[in-house]
Amino acid sequence: MLVGEAPGAREDKEGVPFVGASGKLLDQLLAGIGIGRDEVYVANVLKCRPPDNRDPRSDEIANCFEFLEQQVEIVAPTVVVTLGNFASKLLRGEDTGISVIRGTPEVRTVGSRAVWLLPVFHPAAALYRRPNLAILRDDFALIPELIARGAPTQPSGTAALDSAPAPKLGEESSEPDDRAQLDLF
């Protein structure tokens, strides 16, 4: 599952996320790791375009978050790739900027579902600054291994751990498979 910020003008008109230039680049990035666009679910934090393409406001994000949580529940992804700052900050529940956290997978709980969360730059960042394309390709290269790991242990009831550090890709974890679950009560 991929989560972006909000529909752009073309996306709003067509009712499909990532159909413009960023969408074409997204398709290329996915193809580069052997995944077709038809194999992923693409969503946005906001479900409609903000006026004048401005940044989403906190009240708009709050109004749409329940819908995003429901999408995660229905799709039941193993991996959620957050495209850019807004999606990453929202689904991580922290304000750390994308340039600091990009490419670092971790277990996070979205709604009641534990997923591998992988923050990456938004494809538009590579359209405006070409060196970001190599960074995006490197980060997308992490996705197949995360998928191969399978879904993290799912929380039961209210005993969910919000995050757990992931072992570096390519290394075996010494942690038990249930590290995403913690009994609090």
N, C-alpha and C positions, 0 to 999 in steps of 0.2 A: 504494500500500500504506500502511495506517495501522497504527501500533504503539502499543499502550497498555501499561499497567503489569501488571495481573493481573485475572482475572475477579472480579467482585463476586458477591454471593450469588445474584442472579437469573441472571447469566451462567453461573455454575458449575452451577446447577440445569438450565438449558436447553441448556448446551453451545454457546452462541453468544455471541460477544463483543459488548459494547455494545448490550444490549437494554433496559436500564433508562432512567432519566431522561437520563443522559449520552448514551446511544445515540440517543434521540429528538432531542436537540440536535445530535448529530453528523450525523444524517440531514438536519436542517434546514440545517446549515452546508454540507453537500455539495450539497444541492438549490440553495442560493443561488449556487453556481458552476456549476450545470448538470450535476452528476454525481450519478448514482443510486447508492444503496448497493450495488446489484448489479454496479456497475462497478469496485468497489474490493475489495481483499483486506484483511481486518482481522485482526490478530494481537495477541498480548500477549507481554510479556517473560516472565512466568510463565505456565505452562500450566494451573495449578490455583490455587485461591483460598488465600491464606495464612490460617491460623487467626485468628479474631477480626478479620479484615480489616486486619491489621497490615501495615506496610511490608515489602516483600520483603527477605530477608536476602541477603548477598553469596553465600553458598553456594547458595541457591536460584536466584539469577540465573545463577551459573556453571553449575549443572546444566541449566538450560533454554536457555542461549545457543546451543548447537549446534543445537537444534531451530529456533530463530529464524533462524539462518544458513541452514539447509536450506530454510525457508519462502521466504526471499529468493531463494535459488538457483532454486527451482521456479517461483515467481511471476514472477521476472525483472522487477521493477518499474523504471520510469524514475524515479519519485519515491517516497521513503519519508517520510511525515509522522509524526514522533514526537510523541505526545500526552502531554505532561507531563515531569516531571523524570527519572523512572527510565528511560524509554525513550530520552530525549535523552542523558542521561549515558552510558548503556550504548553506544549506537550511535555516539556521538561519541568515546568513550574518554576523556572529560574530565569533571571535576566542576563545570564552570561551570553555574550555576543557570539554569533556564528563563526567568526574568524578564530575564536579560541577553541570552540568545541567541535568544529566540523571534523568529520572522519573518525569520531570516537564513539563506537557503539556501546550501548549500555542497556540494561534491562529497566524498563519503565512500565508502570501500570497506567493504562488509559481507560477510563471508566472502570470496568471490572476485569479487563484483559491485560495480561502481562505480554509485552512484545519486546523484540529487539528494536531499539530506537536508534536510528543513524541520522544525525544532523549533517546536512551538506549545504553548500552554497545553492542559491536559487539559480537555475540555468541562465536567467537574465544577467547574472553577475559575470558570466563568461562572454555574453554578447557585448557587454560594455567594457570588459577588461579581459582580453584574450589569454593572458597567463592563467586566469582562473579555470580555463578549460582543462588543462593538465591536472589541476587539483581535483576538479569534478570527476574526471576519468579515474583518478586514483581512488577517490572515495566510492564511486560506483562499483569499482572492482571488489570492494568488501562485501557487497550484497550477496553474491552467490554462496559464500562461505557462511554467512549468517543464516541464509535460508537452509543450508545443509545442516546446520546445528539443530534446527527444529525450534519450535516455540518454547520459550522459557516455561518453567513450571508455573502453572496458573494459580492465582491466589484463591483461597477458600474463605468465603465470608468476608470478615473485616480484617483478616490476618495478612494483608498484602504489604509487601515492602515496596516503597515507591521507587527505589533504584538500587542497583547493585553493580559494582564495577565489572566490566567484561574483561576476560583474559585477552591479551593481545591476539589478534587473528594469526593463525598459523602455529599457535602454541597451545598445548593442552592445559586445561584448567586443573588446579589442585583443589578447587572448591567443589563441594557436592552439587549435584544437579538441582537441588531444591533451594539454592541460595536466594532465589527471588521470593521465598516465602518465609515469613517470620511470625511466630505465634506471639501476639501481644497480650492476649487475655488468657 
